């Protein structure tokens, strides 16, 4: 199963949220401004791709750094 993610802009810092592929990226619109979205490879610990429902691409450099913080890697 693929794993998806969104990055939500917060007033303090961006937050990366990981969730299963059967959930649409767009469900997170109500939480805040989404700045990037795509898929996560948890084996390689990398973000890639895009969200069709949000029409947003991943931002690999920033999103991978957020993922490393989230996974405490």
Number of C-alpha atoms within 10 A of each C-alpha: 6 11 16 24 26 31 24 20 16 12 6 6 9 17 17 20 15 17 15 14 13 10 11 15 24 15 10 17 12 8 10 11 14 21 16 23 31 24 23 24 12 12 6 7 13 16 26 19 16 20 20 13 11 19 11 17 17 22 17 17 11 13 24 18 16 19 23 12 11 13 10 7 8
